[in-house]
Amino acid sequence: MFATATRSVLVMTVVAMLLIPLAASWFAYPTTHLPPGFGVFPPQFVEDPPGFNLLVFIGVALLEAAFAVFLIFPQWFGFKPAAPSPQPALRALPWWFWAGLVATLFFWWLMWTRTTPFGDLVYYAFTPMWCGFIFVLDGLAFRYSGGYSLFASRPKTFLISAAVSIFGWYFFEYFDYFALGNWYYPNTDIPGLSHTTIVWIFIFAYSTVWPAIFEWYTLLNAFPKIAGRYAQGPALALPAKPMLYLSFVLFAAVPFWPYPLFWAMWIAPLIGISGILMLRGIWTPFTDLAKGNWSPVLLMALSALFNGFFWEIWNYGSAHPVLPVTNPNYWLYDIPYVNVIHLHAEMPLLGFAGYLPFGVLVWVVFLWAGKVLGFNTDILKNGQGH
């Protein structure tokens, strides 16, 4: 009975997250009752957001700089050095590492060069390139952990993470409509490709997000010094109920103030889903903060950041210079106030910090799905995140 009640509460909470911004839009847009561009898939350009704002830029830059100092010098913030466990004996790189490396290099080369002998294969290059890279990361994790990796040791979890990734990214695309398009996809009108084909290209591309981030996490945890770097810090117990309520407030406010609250479409689901999981006594990466163990939160955040550099660099190269044959998954950003300083990426420099909460959000969505659907969500050899 308790399990059924818990499952119902978890489902109703996410349904509320989906409905609250939709209901708020009825009043925020009295004529159309929906934000412009709502429901167009893949999402397209809506309108120009507010331009550069120096005060906002400086404020965000200082906040990010402070967090970088925290990550680099945790001992300044009360963290104690942990005695690392012995480094496992190295294993030979497995066959799937080499197969993944070949696939990654070939489709990366194809997506950037658009070599004509391969015809329209470039349209489909994004997903196999990322699948190849996922197996490269998995092979590295296998080598440095002494034989443990998601593909080798938890193949079911590996496959489930790809399925959750599809629905999870649709979840975020839905919220992005209310932020009036933090990102959009300009290359989806391709002669010879039907809209149905484009949709399927995107569905398969979405399957790579969760596995890639989880592979980075297992790889980072293969190194004991990294795994224990943030394990003995100050205890911080987060208030679950206020987190959940604040989440609902943000969801309701975004349709009225989409540009000042553009960041809320990532933070609101993170604190909301984490809050309801914690209220039901379910482990989240924030649970260990109350014990002083920051490693699950910070290493998953860093996993998304590291992966984000590859996302952005490969994305940038896939449409520069623009040629008739291009990558339909290519995206651009319309981030208000700070959309400046692009270093070989469409993502503005300060925008990379958004990957940090995104990584943790990916994890709590996976944990939520595991409790609702009844599958094991352990990623590491010895349990959830520790």
N, C-alpha and C positions, 0 to 999 in steps of 0.2 A: 504493500500500500504506500509506504514511504517513498519507494523508488518511483512509483507511478505519479505520486503527487509532486515529487521533485522534477520529474520530466515535464510535467504540465506547466509548472512555474517557469522552468527554463524556456520552454517554447513560447509561453505567453509574454515573457519579457522581451524576447526578440521580435515577436509580432508587434508589441507596443512600439519598439524602436522603429519599425517600418511604417507604422500608421501615424505616429505623432507628427513627423515632418510633413506627411501628406495632408493631415488635418489642418496643420498650421498654414499650409500653402493656400487653403481655401480662403483664408482671411488675408494673407499676405499678397495674394494676387486676385483681387476682387472681380476682375474681368474674366480671366482664363481659369482661375483657381488652381493653376499648376505653374511651376517655374518654366521659363522659356527653354525649349529643347528637351523637355521631359519625355522620356520614352523612346527617343531616337537612338537606335543602336546600330553600329557602334556610335558612342556619343560624338557629336560634332561641335564646332565652334558656335558659341552662343552670342557673346558680346564682350567688348573690351572691358576688363576690370579696371579699378582705379590704378593709376600709374605709380611710379616710384615715390616713396615717402621716406625721407632721410631719417626722421625720428624713429619710425617703425624699424627701419633697417638697422640703425644703431642699437636699438633696444634688443632686437632679435639676435644681432651679432654678439652683443655682450652676454646674453643668456647662453648662447651656444658656446662661446669661449669659456664661460665658467664651467659648463658641463664637461667640456674637453679637458680642462684642468682637473676636474674631479676624476675623470677616467684615467688620466695619465699619472696623477699623483694621489691615489686613494688614501695613502698613509696620512696626508694632510687633513683628512676628513674622518679620522678615527678608525681606519681599517688597520688590522694587524696582519702581518705576514703569516701565511699558513704554511705549515710544513708539507710540501708536495709529496704525493705518493710516487713510487718509482715509475719512471717512464717505461711503458710496455716494450717488449722486444719488437723490433721492426719486422713486418711481414713483407713479402714480395708484393709489388703492385699487381692486383688481380687483372684478369683478362678484360673485365668490363671497364677498367680505367683506360686501357689502350683503345678499346672500341669507342668509348666516349670521346677520347681525345681526337681520334680521326674524324668522328662525326662533327665535333665542335669546330675543328679547324676548317673542314670542308664547307660547312654551311655558313660559318662566319665569313670565309673568303667569298662565297657565292653571294651572300647578302650585301656585302660591301662593294663588290666589283660588278655584280649583276652580269656575269659572263654569259654572253648570248648563246653559246653552244648548248647550254642547259635549259634554254627556253624559259618557260613560265615557272620552273621549279623554284625560282627565287621567291615567288608568292608564298610558298609553303616552308621557307627555310627557318623561320623563327623557332617553331616548336622543336624540330629535330636538333637544332643547334643547342637549345637549352636543355633538352633531354640528354644530349651528349655531355654537356657541362655538369649536369647533375651526377652522371655516372663518374665523371672525373673527380668531383668532390667526394663521392662515396668511396671511390678507390683510394683516395688519399686518407680518408678517415679509417678505412680498413687497414692500411699500411701502418699508420702511426698509433692506432689504438691497440695493435697486436691482434687484429683479426675481427674487430667488431665494426659493423656498419649497418645502416638501415636496410640496404638491399640484401646484404648477406645474412643478417641476423634477424631482422624484422620485416620480411618482404610484404607481409599483409599490411603492416602499418605504412610502409612505403607506398603501396598502391592506394590505400585509403586516403593518404595525405593528398594524392593527386586528385582524387574525386572531390574531397572537401575543398580543394583549391579552386575548382571550377565554380562551385556555388558560393564560396567565400568571396571570390573576386567580383562576381555579380552583385553580391551584397554591398561592396564598396562602390561599384559603378552606380548603383541605385542612389546611394547617399551623395555621390558627386553631382547628381542632377540638382540637388537643393543648394549646393555651393556654387551653382552656375558654371560648372565646368572648370575645376582646377586643372584638368587635362582633357585632351580630346584627340581624335584620330583623323587626320586630314587626308589620308591616302586610301580611303575605303571605296572610292568610286573608280573601279578598275574595269575597263572594257574587257569583256570576255569572262568576267567572274560575276556570277549572280549574287544577289544579296544573301541568299541561303548559303552559298559557298563561303562568303565572307564571314557569316555568323559562325559557321563550323570552324573556320580558321581561328577565330577568336576563342571559341570554346576549348579547342585543343591547346592554344597558347596559355589560357588561364590555368590549365592543369599543372603548369610547371612552377607556380609561385611558391606554394607551401613546401613542396619537396626541396626546392633549392635552398630555402632558408633553413629548413631542418638539417640539411646536409652540412651547411656551414656550422650549425650548432654542434653537431656530432664531431665535426673536425676540430673545432676549438676545444672541445672537451677531451679530445685525444691527447692533449698536452697538459700534464698535471699542473705545471706552473700557471698556465692560463686559467685552467678550471678552478684553481683555488685562489686566484688573485683577489676576488671580491667576496670570498666566503666568510670572512670574519670582520664584519663591519658593525656599525651601530644598529641596534634593533629599531625597526620602524613598523609599527602596526597601523595599517591603513584602515580608515573607517568605511566598512562595506556599504552600509545603508546610505550615508551621504553621497558616496560615489554613484550609487544607482540613481538617486534622486537628481543629482547634478546632471547626469547623463540625459535624463528625460527633459530637464530644463533646456539644455543645449540643443537637443533635437527640435524642440518647439521654437527656439529662438532663431535658428539658422535661416529658415525661409524669410524672416523679416530683415535680418542683417547678414546676408550671405557673404559679403566681402570681409567685414571685420571678423566674422566667425568662420572664415574658410578652413581654419585648422580644426574646428570642432567636429567635422565629419570623420576625423580619425580618432580624436580623443574621446568623444562621446561613446562610441561603441566599445572602446577599450575599457573605460571605467565602468560602463554599464554592465557589460558581460562579466567582467571581473567581479563587480560588486555582487551580482546575483549568485555567481558561483561560490563566493566566499560566504554569503549569507546562508547558503544551503550546506555549508561545511565541506565543499569540494576544493581540492588542492588547486591553486593557481601559482604562477611564478611569484605573485606578490605575497603568498602565504609565508614563504621563507624569509621575507624581509623582517617579519616580526621576531625571527630568530637570529637576525644579523647576517643572514646569508643572502647577499645581493647577486650572487653568480648567475642563477637562472634568469633573472630579469635583464641584467646587463649583457650577458653573453648572447642572449637571443636578440637583444637590441642591436648589438654589434654585428651579429650574423646578417641581419637585414641590411645594415649599413654597408658591409663589405660586398654583399651581393648587389646592392644598389649601384655601386660603381660600375659593375659589369653591365647591369641593365642599361644604365644611362650612356655609357661609352658605346656599347654595341648598337643601341638605338640611334644615337647621333650619327654614327657612320653608315647606317642603313638608308639614309636619305640625303646624304651630302657627297657629291653633288646630286641634285634631283635628276633622275633619268626616267624615261617612260616605264621601265620595268623596275618596280620598287617594292618595299616591304609594307604590306597593308597594316601590320601591327604597329607601325611607327606612330609615336605620339608626340604631342607638343603640350606645353604648360601655359596656363593663363593664371598665374598666381599673383594676387594683388600685392602692392606695396614693395615687394622685395624681388621682383622678377628681373634681376640684373646679375652680371658677372657669370657668364656661361663658359666654363672651361671644358671644351670638347664634350659638351652635354647640353641637352635642351633644359635639363633641370638647373635652375639658378643655384649658385653656390650655397646659399643659406638653406635652400630647400632640401639638401641632402640630410639634414638633421631630422626631417620627417620620417626617415626610414627607421629611426631608433624606436619610437612608439609603435610604428607599424609592425616591427618584428614581434613585439610582445602581443600586439593585437592578433596577429596571425596565430599565435600559440593559444590564446584564450578562446578564439573561435574554434580551434581544433579540439580543445578540452570540452567546450560546450557541445560540439557535435558528438564527441565520444560518449558523453553522459546521456544525450538524447537518443542516440542510435545504438548504444551499447557495445562500442568497440574499445579495445585497449589503446590508450593514448600515450603510453610510455615511449620515449624517444631514446633515452640512454640505456646502457646495459643494466644499470643498477636502479632504474626507476624513472620517475617523471623528469626531474631536471637536476638531480643531485646524485 
